[in-house]
Amino acid sequence: MNNVGEQTLVFDVGSTKNPICEAIENHPKRRNFMACHPIAGTEFSGPKSAIKGLYDGKTNIICEVEKTTFKLQKKAMDLFKKLGMRIRYMDSKSHYKHITYVSHLSHISSFMLGKTVIEKEKDEQDIFDMAGSGFESTVRLAKSSPAMWTPIFKQNRKHVIKSLEEYIQNLTNFKDLLENDNFEEVYNEMENTNRIKEILK
Amino acid sequence: MNNVGEQTLVFDVGSTKNPICEAIENHPKRRNFMACHPIAGTEFSGPKSAIKGLYDGKTNIICEVEKTTFKLQKKAMDLFKKLGMRIRYMDSKSHYKHITYVSHLSHISSFMLGKTVIEKEKDEQDIFDMAGSGFESTVRLAKSSPAMWTPIFKQNRKHVIKSLEEYIQNLTNFKDLLENDNFEEVYNEMENTNRIKEILK
């Protein structure tokens, strides 16, 4: 970063933005840097997992854009526009508040679901034979790379823990409803959450 | 069931098999009945959600097949074969032991993930903009029908509660690892669960 020229744009694409924005806050070349988080990718990693047109139509979250010099903002926008990305501006605190719930928590719920099933099913053929598309979909993120996700959870530790507490609380409440045979509420819990249908069209 | 003829095959396609098998155990026409559970379908319900070739290549679990008269077993196999289904025989107890983990638990983990995110995200546009394919996949089952799933959870209540306890325990352990900054174990937990890649090819 110290050696980049005036016209050089440096941007990252990591899943956490707060730590990098804080680390670089007072850097003399801060205005050459743009903090980005493209919401794109799959559970697979490495060169073999490359996908043509990966960013087309995907959201690119840009944090603290005002701290990047205007000329380099324009350079970045031209690039992202060519890639077909939708731009969303956000401060780095709002970013982790959203992404913790919409991305990081999903990965843990999926990893732990996979763990619970693998622990139970000694015979892997049973899992394969009985896994419908529902299980495959819910457990898909458990195929993700630990090398990528361990640092993400480390950097966003505090907020991931908080989201996990809320998730565990909701699961515990649902379990209590089952234990109390309160199936009217079991029904309502699911019906209320069905709103996700309208949100994720 | 009382009025079916000798040559008539009656089968169900429900997600729980133990209750129906017990209910019909001593029925005079028991040998006309076959307890089936085709592992197929989507999160959508109703006639508009019909899919051509839904059963093609899917697993059909048949419980207590020996209690169905041989002639009608053959009639059923001819039908399922025409539909392109893979047959898996199982007693009704093994069925719920497997399906509780591989299907029912997935639905609850997904519903409660959706609930946790919706509660947090007051602005639904934020969810939509920031939801990657990962979140969409993990929360997909939260679109499922409460009218279909409430009775399933009611009939399989005991085992669903047990699987939920194990799932909540695994999530709590993972949270503890984060709280104790034990990121080596956080890594190992994820790496061990990556085995799901080999199981669900």
Contacts between the chains, C-beta under 8 A, distances in Angstrom:
chain1	res1	chain2	res2	distance
A	39	B	129	8.0
A	39	B	130	6.0
A	39	B	131	7.6
A	39	B	132	4.5
A	40	B	132	6.8
A	41	B	132	7.2
A	42	B	133	7.2
A	43	B	134	7.2
A	59	B	129	5.3
A	59	B	130	6.6
A	61	B	130	7.1
A	86	B	129	7.6
A	88	B	129	5.4
A	88	B	130	7.7
A	98	B	121	7.0
A	98	B	126	5.5
A	98	B	130	5.0
A	99	B	130	6.3
A	101	B	116	6.8
A	101	B	117	4.8
A	101	B	120	4.9
A	101	B	121	6.6
A	102	B	117	6.1
A	102	B	121	7.4
A	102	B	126	8.0
A	102	B	127	6.2
A	102	B	130	4.7
A	102	B	131	5.4
A	102	B	132	7.5
A	102	B	135	5.1
A	103	B	130	7.4
A	103	B	132	6.1
A	103	B	134	6.3
A	103	B	135	6.2
A	105	B	113	6.8
A	105	B	116	6.8
A	105	B	117	7.4
A	106	B	113	6.4
A	106	B	134	5.5
A	106	B	135	4.8
A	106	B	138	4.2
A	106	B	139	7.1
A	107	B	134	6.9
A	108	B	171	7.0
A	108	B	174	6.1
A	109	B	109	5.4
A	109	B	113	5.0
A	109	B	138	6.3
A	109	B	171	7.5
A	110	B	138	5.3
A	111	B	174	7.5
A	111	B	189	6.9
A	111	B	190	5.5
A	111	B	193	5.1
A	112	B	167	6.4
A	112	B	170	4.4
A	112	B	171	4.9
A	112	B	174	5.9
A	112	B	193	7.9
A	113	B	105	6.8
A	113	B	106	6.4
A	113	B	109	5.0
A	113	B	167	6.6
A	114	B	193	4.4
A	114	B	196	4.5
A	115	B	170	5.3
A	115	B	189	6.9
A	115	B	192	7.2
A	115	B	193	4.8
A	116	B	101	6.8
A	116	B	105	6.8
A	116	B	163	7.0
A	116	B	166	5.3
A	116	B	167	4.7
A	116	B	170	5.4
A	117	B	101	4.8
A	117	B	102	6.1
A	117	B	105	7.4
A	118	B	192	7.9
A	118	B	193	6.6
A	118	B	195	6.3
A	118	B	196	6.8
A	118	B	199	7.5
A	119	B	166	7.4
A	119	B	170	7.9
A	120	B	101	4.8
A	120	B	163	7.6
A	120	B	166	7.3
A	121	B	98	7.0
A	121	B	101	6.6
A	121	B	102	7.4
A	124	B	198	7.8
A	124	B	199	4.8
A	126	B	98	5.5
A	126	B	102	7.9
A	127	B	102	6.1
A	127	B	199	5.2
A	127	B	200	7.4
A	128	B	199	5.8
A	128	B	200	6.6
A	129	B	59	5.3
A	129	B	86	7.7
A	129	B	88	5.4
A	130	B	39	6.0
A	130	B	59	6.6
A	130	B	61	7.1
A	130	B	88	7.7
A	130	B	98	5.0
A	130	B	99	6.2
A	130	B	102	4.7
A	130	B	103	7.4
A	131	B	39	7.6
A	131	B	102	5.4
A	131	B	200	6.0
A	132	B	39	4.5
A	132	B	40	6.8
A	132	B	41	7.2
A	132	B	102	7.5
A	132	B	103	6.1
A	133	B	42	7.2
A	134	B	43	7.2
A	134	B	103	6.3
A	134	B	106	5.5
A	134	B	107	6.9
A	134	B	140	7.5
A	134	B	141	5.2
A	135	B	102	5.1
A	135	B	103	6.3
A	135	B	106	4.8
A	135	B	200	8.0
A	136	B	200	5.5
A	137	B	137	4.9
A	137	B	138	7.4
A	137	B	140	4.9
A	137	B	141	7.0
A	138	B	106	4.2
A	138	B	109	6.3
A	138	B	110	5.3
A	138	B	137	7.4
A	138	B	138	5.8
A	138	B	140	7.2
A	138	B	141	5.9
A	139	B	106	7.1
A	139	B	196	5.8
A	139	B	200	7.2
A	140	B	134	7.5
A	140	B	137	5.0
A	140	B	138	7.3
A	141	B	134	5.2
A	141	B	137	7.0
A	141	B	138	5.9
A	142	B	190	7.8
A	142	B	193	5.0
A	142	B	194	7.1
A	142	B	196	5.0
A	143	B	194	6.3
A	143	B	196	6.1
A	143	B	197	4.8
A	144	B	190	7.3
A	144	B	194	8.0
A	146	B	186	7.9
A	146	B	187	4.7
A	146	B	188	7.8
A	146	B	190	3.8
A	146	B	191	4.6
A	146	B	194	7.0
A	147	B	187	7.7
A	149	B	190	6.1
A	150	B	183	5.4
A	150	B	186	5.5
A	150	B	187	4.6
A	150	B	190	7.1
A	153	B	178	6.2
A	153	B	183	7.4
A	153	B	186	6.0
A	154	B	181	8.0
A	154	B	183	5.3
A	154	B	186	7.8
A	157	B	178	5.5
A	157	B	181	7.6
A	160	B	178	6.3
A	161	B	175	5.9
A	161	B	178	5.3
A	161	B	179	6.1
A	163	B	116	7.0
A	163	B	120	7.6
A	164	B	171	6.3
A	164	B	174	7.2
A	164	B	175	4.6
A	164	B	178	7.5
A	165	B	175	7.0
A	166	B	116	5.2
A	166	B	119	7.4
A	166	B	120	7.3
A	167	B	112	6.4
A	167	B	113	6.6
A	167	B	116	4.7
A	167	B	171	6.9
A	168	B	168	5.8
A	168	B	171	5.3
A	168	B	172	6.2
A	168	B	175	7.1
A	170	B	112	4.4
A	170	B	115	5.3
A	170	B	116	5.4
A	170	B	119	7.9
A	171	B	108	7.0
A	171	B	109	7.5
A	171	B	112	4.9
A	171	B	164	6.3
A	171	B	167	6.9
A	171	B	168	5.3
A	171	B	171	7.4
A	172	B	168	6.2
A	174	B	108	6.1
A	174	B	111	7.5
A	174	B	112	5.9
A	174	B	164	7.2
A	175	B	161	5.9
A	175	B	164	4.6
A	175	B	165	7.0
A	175	B	168	7.1
A	178	B	153	6.2
A	178	B	157	5.5
A	178	B	160	6.3
A	178	B	161	5.3
A	178	B	164	7.5
A	179	B	161	6.1
A	181	B	154	8.0
A	181	B	157	7.6
A	183	B	150	5.4
A	183	B	153	7.4
A	183	B	154	5.3
A	186	B	146	8.0
A	186	B	150	5.5
A	186	B	153	6.0
A	186	B	154	7.8
A	187	B	146	4.7
A	187	B	147	7.7
A	187	B	150	4.5
A	188	B	146	7.8
A	189	B	111	6.9
A	189	B	115	6.9
A	190	B	111	5.5
A	190	B	142	7.8
A	190	B	144	7.3
A	190	B	146	3.9
A	190	B	149	6.1
A	190	B	150	7.1
A	191	B	146	4.6
A	192	B	115	7.2
A	192	B	118	7.9
A	193	B	111	5.1
A	193	B	112	7.9
A	193	B	114	4.4
A	193	B	115	4.8
A	193	B	118	6.6
A	193	B	142	5.0
A	194	B	142	7.1
A	194	B	143	6.3
A	194	B	144	8.0
A	194	B	146	7.0
A	195	B	118	6.3
A	196	B	114	4.5
A	196	B	118	6.7
A	196	B	139	5.8
A	196	B	142	5.0
A	196	B	143	6.1
A	197	B	143	4.7
A	198	B	124	7.8
A	199	B	118	7.6
A	199	B	124	4.8
A	199	B	127	5.2
A	199	B	128	5.8
A	200	B	127	7.4
A	200	B	128	6.6
A	200	B	131	5.9
A	200	B	135	8.0
A	200	B	136	5.5
A	200	B	139	7.2
